[in-house]
Amino acid sequence: MAPSASSPSTDLRSLQLDSALQLLDQAGALLPDAEPYSLEWLQGLIDALADLSNRDPLTGLSNRRNFEMQLSREIDRAARSGESALLLMLDIDHFKKVNDTHGHAAGDLVIRAVADAVASAVRPMDTVARVGGEEFAVVLPNCSSSFGPTVAERIREAVAEQVVAVAPGLSLQVTVSLGGAYAPQWVRSSPLLWMERADRQLYRAKAEGRNRACLEPQIESIVSADEKSMLFAVLPEESL
């Protein structure tokens, strides 16, 4: 059976959307048993480009576009099923100092190392995304308030334990600050409101000294005025 277009031989982290033509030229190598421009060949190319459009080129994590789609799906699930879900926002502590002192190439190595550490500390079903320069987010479906602090601390420890070689004889260790908020259950909210609540906890973690996680307790997840206004909104007919 021919290998898929996203086989391990193709490192999606090294590709960007503007390299679509290059990927087209390589499609024969990705699908050696498929005739050029056959349906199988074209489908493999489409699948590779679709995956590429959802990936951050530096880390291979979900990009902000894919993150926002996953966030919308998860907040809708929480509203319909009452299932708990946690959003974590992360920020590398003192990252500007890394870039200013060691250069942007070293900064990129640190970002990749943090990305790998975060991804290794969560479940395959969770969505890990790079949403800004040194900013990350994790969407954790079916994550209760009894488990949230544990996974947040596991992520923090995984990053703190990383030793990143940025040059011969030079290694760095960095930490992250985390903020988390639970999706309102049985309430129609919005990704923006959910992110704002998680961001408030992230700011609190930074204000309290960094290298820590601050989570909004699920029991205290107060519905905002904006969310209350959405509570009795009529769902589209096609979604009923």
C-alpha positions as CSV (number, residue, x, y, z in Angstrom):
1,M,0.0,0.0,0.0
2,A,1.3,3.4,-0.9
3,P,2.5,5.6,2.0
4,S,0.2,8.5,2.9
5,A,1.1,12.0,2.1
6,S,1.8,12.7,5.7
7,S,4.3,9.9,6.1
8,P,7.2,10.3,8.5
9,S,9.6,11.0,5.5
10,T,7.9,14.3,5.1
11,D,8.5,16.8,8.0
12,L,5.5,19.1,8.0
13,R,7.3,21.4,10.4
14,S,9.7,22.3,7.6
15,L,7.0,23.2,5.2
16,Q,4.8,26.3,4.8
17,L,1.7,27.0,2.8
18,D,3.8,29.0,0.2
19,S,5.7,25.8,-0.6
20,A,2.6,24.1,-2.1
21,L,4.3,24.0,-5.6
22,Q,7.3,22.3,-4.1
23,L,5.0,19.8,-2.4
24,L,3.4,19.2,-5.8
25,D,6.7,18.4,-7.3
26,Q,7.4,16.0,-4.5
27,A,4.0,14.2,-4.7
28,G,5.5,11.5,-6.8
29,A,7.9,10.6,-4.0
30,L,5.1,10.7,-1.4
31,L,2.9,8.4,-3.5
32,P,5.3,6.4,-5.6
33,D,2.7,3.8,-6.6
34,A,0.2,6.3,-7.7
35,E,0.0,7.7,-11.2
36,P,0.7,11.4,-11.4
37,Y,-2.5,13.4,-11.2
38,S,-4.6,10.3,-10.5
39,L,-7.3,10.5,-7.9
40,E,-5.2,8.8,-5.4
41,W,-2.2,11.1,-6.1
42,L,-4.4,14.2,-5.9
43,Q,-6.1,13.1,-2.8
44,G,-2.8,12.5,-1.1
45,L,-1.7,16.0,-2.1
46,I,-4.9,17.5,-0.8
47,D,-4.6,15.7,2.5
48,A,-1.0,16.9,2.9
49,L,-2.0,20.5,2.2
50,A,-5.0,20.3,4.5
51,D,-2.9,19.0,7.3
52,L,-0.2,21.6,6.5
53,S,-2.8,24.4,6.7
54,N,-3.6,23.4,10.3
55,R,0.0,23.2,11.5
56,D,2.5,25.7,12.9
57,P,5.6,25.4,10.7
58,L,8.1,25.8,13.5
59,T,6.7,23.3,16.0
60,G,4.4,21.0,14.1
61,L,1.6,21.8,16.6
62,S,-1.8,23.0,15.6
63,N,-1.8,26.6,14.5
64,R,-4.1,29.3,15.8
65,R,-6.6,28.7,13.0
66,N,-7.0,25.0,13.9
67,F,-7.0,25.8,17.6
68,E,-9.9,28.2,17.3
69,M,-11.9,25.6,15.3
70,Q,-11.2,23.0,18.0
71,L,-12.1,25.5,20.7
72,S,-15.5,26.2,19.0
73,R,-16.3,22.5,18.8
74,E,-15.4,21.9,22.4
75,I,-17.4,24.8,23.9
76,D,-20.4,23.7,21.8
77,R,-20.0,20.2,23.2
78,A,-19.9,21.5,26.8
79,A,-23.0,23.5,26.2
80,R,-24.9,20.6,24.7
81,S,-23.7,17.7,26.9
82,G,-22.6,19.3,30.1
83,E,-19.2,17.6,29.7
84,S,-16.4,19.4,31.4
85,A,-13.6,20.8,29.4
86,L,-10.4,22.8,30.3
87,L,-8.6,25.5,28.3
88,L,-5.0,26.1,29.3
89,M,-3.0,29.2,28.1
90,L,0.8,29.0,28.4
91,D,3.5,31.6,28.0
92,I,7.3,31.0,28.1
93,D,8.7,33.1,31.0
94,H,11.3,35.8,30.1
95,F,11.4,34.6,26.5
96,K,12.5,38.1,25.2
97,K,15.7,37.7,27.3
98,V,16.4,34.4,25.5
99,N,16.1,36.1,22.1
100,D,18.0,39.2,23.1
101,T,20.9,37.3,24.7
102,H,21.2,34.3,22.5
103,G,19.5,35.2,19.2
104,H,16.4,34.2,17.4
105,A,17.8,30.8,16.3
106,A,18.2,29.9,20.0
107,G,14.7,31.2,20.6
108,D,13.3,28.9,17.9
109,L,15.1,25.9,19.6
110,V,13.5,26.8,22.9
111,I,10.1,27.1,21.3
112,R,10.4,23.7,19.7
113,A,11.6,22.1,23.0
114,V,8.7,23.6,24.9
115,A,6.2,22.4,22.2
116,D,7.6,18.9,22.5
117,A,7.4,19.0,26.3
118,V,3.8,20.2,26.4
119,A,2.7,17.7,23.8
120,S,4.3,14.8,25.7
121,A,2.5,15.7,28.9
122,V,-1.1,15.5,27.6
123,R,-3.4,12.9,26.0
124,P,-3.5,12.2,22.3
125,M,-7.1,13.5,22.3
126,D,-6.0,16.9,23.6
127,T,-5.3,19.8,21.2
128,V,-1.9,21.5,21.7
129,A,-1.4,24.7,19.7
130,R,1.1,27.5,19.2
131,V,-1.1,30.6,19.2
132,G,1.6,33.3,19.2
133,G,5.4,33.8,19.3
134,E,6.0,32.2,22.7
135,E,2.4,31.5,23.5
136,F,0.7,28.1,23.5
137,A,-2.7,26.7,24.3
138,V,-4.1,23.3,25.2
139,V,-7.8,22.2,24.9
140,L,-8.6,19.3,27.1
141,P,-12.0,17.7,26.5
142,N,-13.6,15.7,29.3
143,C,-11.3,17.2,31.9
144,S,-12.8,17.7,35.4
145,S,-11.7,20.2,38.0
146,S,-10.2,17.3,40.0
147,F,-7.9,16.5,37.1
148,G,-7.1,19.9,35.8
149,P,-4.5,21.0,38.3
150,T,-2.7,17.7,37.9
151,V,-2.3,18.0,34.2
152,A,-1.3,21.7,34.4
153,E,1.4,20.9,37.0
154,R,2.6,18.0,34.8
155,I,3.0,20.4,31.8
156,R,4.8,22.9,34.0
157,E,7.2,20.3,35.3
158,A,7.8,18.8,31.8
159,V,8.9,22.2,30.5
160,A,11.1,23.0,33.6
161,E,12.9,19.7,33.3
162,Q,13.9,20.3,29.6
163,V,17.5,21.2,28.9
164,V,17.8,22.9,25.5
165,A,21.1,22.8,23.7
166,V,21.2,26.1,21.8
167,A,24.9,26.1,20.9
168,P,28.0,24.0,21.4
169,G,28.6,24.0,25.2
170,L,25.6,26.2,25.9
171,S,22.3,24.8,27.2
172,L,19.2,26.7,28.6
173,Q,16.3,25.8,30.8
174,V,13.1,27.8,30.7
175,T,9.8,27.8,32.5
176,V,6.2,28.5,31.6
177,S,3.3,30.2,33.3
178,L,-0.1,28.7,32.8
179,G,-3.7,29.9,33.2
180,G,-6.7,27.8,32.9
181,A,-10.5,28.1,32.8
182,Y,-13.3,25.5,32.4
183,A,-15.9,25.8,29.7
184,P,-19.3,26.8,31.1
185,Q,-21.5,23.6,31.2
186,W,-24.9,23.7,29.7
187,V,-24.3,27.3,28.7
188,R,-23.8,28.7,25.2
189,S,-20.6,30.8,25.5
190,S,-18.0,31.8,22.9
191,P,-14.3,30.9,22.3
192,L,-13.4,34.5,22.9
193,L,-15.0,34.6,26.3
194,W,-13.4,31.3,27.3
195,M,-10.0,32.5,26.2
196,E,-10.4,35.8,28.1
197,R,-11.1,33.8,31.3
198,A,-8.1,31.6,30.8
199,D,-6.0,34.6,30.1
200,R,-7.0,36.3,33.3
201,Q,-5.6,33.2,35.2
202,L,-2.4,33.4,33.1
203,Y,-1.9,37.0,34.1
204,R,-2.4,36.0,37.7
205,A,0.2,33.3,37.4
206,K,2.7,35.9,36.0
207,A,1.8,38.4,38.7
208,E,2.4,35.8,41.4
209,G,5.9,35.1,40.3
210,R,5.8,32.9,37.1
211,N,6.6,29.2,36.7
212,R,3.3,28.3,38.1
213,A,-0.3,27.4,37.1
214,C,-3.4,29.3,38.2
215,L,-6.7,27.7,37.3
216,E,-10.2,29.0,37.7
217,P,-12.0,26.4,39.9
218,Q,-14.8,24.9,38.0
219,I,-17.2,25.4,40.9
220,E,-16.5,29.1,40.7
221,S,-16.8,29.3,36.9
222,I,-19.3,32.2,37.1
223,V,-21.3,32.8,33.9
224,S,-20.5,36.3,32.6
225,A,-23.1,38.8,31.5
226,D,-22.3,38.2,27.9
227,E,-22.7,34.4,28.4
228,K,-26.0,35.0,30.2
229,S,-27.3,36.9,27.2
230,M,-26.5,33.8,25.1
231,L,-28.1,31.3,27.5
232,F,-31.6,31.4,25.9
233,A,-30.4,32.2,22.4
234,V,-32.2,30.0,19.7
235,L,-30.0,27.4,18.1
236,P,-30.0,27.2,14.3
237,E,-32.5,24.7,13.0
238,E,-29.8,22.5,11.4
239,S,-28.1,22.0,14.7
240,L,-31.2,20.9,16.6
